[in-house]
Amino acid sequence: MNKKQMVDSLAQKSGMTKADAQKALDGVEDIISEQLKNGDQVALPGFGTFTVAERKPRTGRNPQTGAEINIPAARVPKFKPGKKLKEAVS
């Protein structure tokens, strides 16, 4: 499912117009992104939790040449699914 399909499904299930569903989905994306950017977590009970993880710098290898390269430290988003989501998928 891509974003357009999600907007269509959200509009159909909620009774919103597609424009309103698009605004709602964009708003949720912005809120989650902003909170993670600030280092906070976003918990949606039953669905899951979005957090930020810190990756340490490490040494990797260029697969074409085999030369060692330094991979810098990075902050990456993580998602841990909630119980209801796990049960729905199982």
Secondary structure, 3 states (H helix, E strand, C coil): CCHHHHHHHHHHHHCCCHHHHHHHHHHHHHHHHHHHHCCCCEEECCCEEEEEEEECCEEEECCCCCCEEEECCEEEEEEEECHHHHHHHC
